[in-house]
Amino acid sequence: MANSAYQKIYRQFTKKILDKIVSPQVLGDTQALENTIHDNKSNALPICYVIQDDSTSNKVLIDNETEKRQLSPAFSPLVLGHYQEDDSFLTLEATKSNASAYYPDKLIRLVEYLLKHPESDVLLVPVTILWGRAPKNEDSWYKALMADAWTKPTGIKQALNITLYGRENYIEFHRAVSLRELIQAATEVAPNFAPAHYVVTELNKSFDQYKEAILGPDLSDRRNVINKLMITDTIKEAILKESIHKKISVNEAESLAHHYLDEIVSDFSYSTLRFAEIALTKLWTQLYDGIEVHNFDTVRTLTKDYEIVYTPCHRSHIDYLLLSYVIYNRGLMVPHIAAGINLNMPVIGQLMRGAGAYFIRRSFNGNALYAAVFKEYIYSMLNRNTPLEYFIEGGRSRTGLLLPAKKGMLAITIQSYLRGNSKPIAFIPTYFGYEKLLEGSSYIKELGGQKKQAESLFGLLKSLQKIEKVFGVVHVNFGEPVFLDDLLHKNAAPKKVSLQDEMPTSVKATVNDVADDILENINKAVVINPVSLISLVLLNAPTYSLAERDVLQRLMQFRHLLQQHHYDDRMQITELSDQEIIQYAIKLKQIEFIEHDNERWIKVVDKQEALLKYFSNNILHTFMLPALMSDILKEQLEQSTTMHKEDFMSTIVERYPDIQNMFYLKWSAEEILPEIDLILAYFISEKLIQIKEDQMHITETDDALRLLSSLAHLYKVNAPKQA
C-alpha cells in the first residue's frame, strides 16, 4: 500500500515537470482508435496500453494524451469483473522484481483470467513513443547522438531525452488488438508454447515494424546477434569443450561465452554515426586544410558483387575515424572495424561500438572458447555482407615505413569465407598521407628512445594540446583491390573448409599472398605530398640543411624522376611548384630559412627531424630502386668511370630482392629490367651517365656527382645491412 502511494506521488511529481518542458506531438490519426474504444463502451471492454520498456516519464506522457483525447485513462485501474490491476499499462519487458521471468507478470495474470472466463476480453493498444528526430535529420551533434534509436535508453539517457527533446517528442497510438484473439491464435499457430509467449512475440514484431517505419531498419545487431550466436552449433560445441577441459559446469562455460561476445560485438547505430559525422566535420575543418580522396570509384563499383574488406595502413589514431568518415560521406555503408581491447574505455568504447567497432584481444593463445566465439562473430558478419576493416600492420607504424603484416585477422577472414555463404571478397588496400601527425610529440619521444606509449584516445587528446594545430591536407588513396578468389585459385586451395579442419597448406599460402599483395598495393597508392618530398631532400643532406637553390634543384630532379619512372598509376604527386613546396612546409612550421655564408639556406626546424624522417619514409619505397642503382654506380666510380651494362644489370638483379622484401616493392626480380631502363633514361637526362656500345660512362660533373651521392645515400642509410 505504501509503495502504491509512493508511486502515485512520484507520477504526480513527474507530470508537473513534464507539463512544463515537454510538448509531445501525436503521429498519425487517432480517430480510428477513438471510434473503436467508444464503440466498445457498451461492451465495457477494458483498454490496456502496451509499451515495450518500463519508463515512468513515457507512461505519464501517454496518460496525459489519453486524458486530452478522452480515451480510457492509462493510469486508471484495469478492471475485469472482480479482477483488477493497479493501472492500464502492459510493459512487455519482464518485471524488475522478477528478473528471471521470461514474460511480464501482468500478462500472465491476464491470460490466465481470460482462459478461465471465455466471455471476457481486453483491448491491447500498442503505443510507440520516441524522443528526437531521425539522427540523419539532426544538425546538432549532441542531439544526433541522443536521438532515439533501437536500443533501450538508460536512465541517464532518458533524463537527457527529456531535457533535449521537450519539443521533439513523438507519440503514436496504434490499432487496438484483442488479447482473446491473440490467445486463440496461439493455440492454433504455436500449441507447444504458452499463450503469453505468442502474445509477447507478436506484439514485439508489431513494435519492430512501427519503429522501422520511423527509424529505418534495426542495424544495432548487438541485441539480436549475441543471442543468435549463442545457439550456433560452433559455439555450443566450444562451450561443451570448455566445460570438459576446464572442469566447469556447462552453465559457467555458457556464461563465459556470453561474456566474450558482450566484450566483442559492436552496437552499430545511425545516431552515433550521425553524431560522429557532425563532430568530425567540425574537427576536420579546424585541423586540416582539406581531405583529398583518390580512386574511391574503385570501391563503389565493387560493393554490389563483393564483400568489401578495407585493409589500410596504420599511421595515426585518426585513421579509422577518417576512413569511416570518407566512406559515409560518399554514400556507402561504413565498415565494422576491429579495434584493440585497450580502446574499450568508458564512454569512448561505447561511442566506438556505436560507430561499428568490435573489440579484439591481442592474443587468443590458450583460450579456445574465446577464439571460437570471435571466429563465429566474423563468420556471421561475412554472411550478412557487412563491410569489414582492420589494419593489416596491427599497430601504428612509428617509423613511417610499412610494418610486416599481422596475418591473424586475414586468416580468420579467409577461413570464414571458405565455410561458405559469403559473397566473393575484395580486400581494399588504403593509403593515408599526412603532412603532420596529431600524435607527433609522442612519436618524437618514442623515436628518441622513450618507452612506447600505450594506444589510447586519451593520449591523442592530450597530444592535441601540445601541437600547433596546423595539419595541412590529409590524403586518402584507395589502392588496387586484392581479389581473394584469384589467389585461392592460384594456390589450388579447396573451395570449402570446415572450421574443425586444420588449415590446408594451400590456404596458408593464400593468406601469405593476400598479405603481401595488400602491402604492395598500399605502397602503390602512395601520395607524394609536399612535406614528404622536401623531407626526403633535407634529411638526405648534412646537418639537415641546404642552400635554397640546391633545395629547388633537388626538388626538381626528384619530381622529374617520379614523373619519368612513375611508380604506379594510382600514385599521386603534389601539383605545387618547387617554390610553393618550400613555402608550404614553412607554413606548417617544419622548415625555416636561415642565413649562411651570405646566402639563404633552408633547414629543418629543431626537434622536427624525427617527424620529417617519418614522412620521408612514407615515400621512400618509390626511390629505392634508383637509390640501389646509384649506389652501384657510386661504388664503380671509386674504381673506374666505366662499367659494362650487363654487369650493372646482373648486380642490380642480385641485390634487388633484399629491398623488394623490405619495402614491399611491386616488381618481382624478373620484372625490373624495363624499370631499370626507365631509370637509366632518367640518369642520362640528368647527365649522370652516358651509354655507348653497352659501356656505361659516369659523368664526373659536380651536379651529377651530388645527385648520384644523394640517391646512393638513400640506399646506404635505409637498405638492409649486408651480412
Beta strands, then each sheet from edge to edge (+ up, - down):
strand 1: 25-26
strand 2: 47-51
strand 3: 78-80
strand 4: 83-85
strand 5: 89-91
strand 6: 123-131
strand 7: 169-173
strand 8: 177-178
strand 9: 290-294
strand 10: 307-312
strand 11: 336-340
strand 12: 357-360
strand 13: 388-389
strand 14: 425-433
strand 15: 473-478
strand 16: 482-483
strand 17: 527-528
strand 18: 545-547
strand 19: 572-573
strand 20: 591-596
strand 21: 599-604
strand 22: 642-644
strand 23: 689-692
strand 24: 695-698
sheet 1: 1+ 7+ 6- 2- 5-
sheet 2: 1+ 7+ 6- 8+
sheet 3: 3+ 4-
sheet 4: 9+ 15+ 14- 10- 13- 11- 12-
sheet 5: 9+ 15+ 14- 16+
sheet 6: 17+ 19+
sheet 7: 18+ 21- 20+
sheet 8: 22+ 24- 23+
end
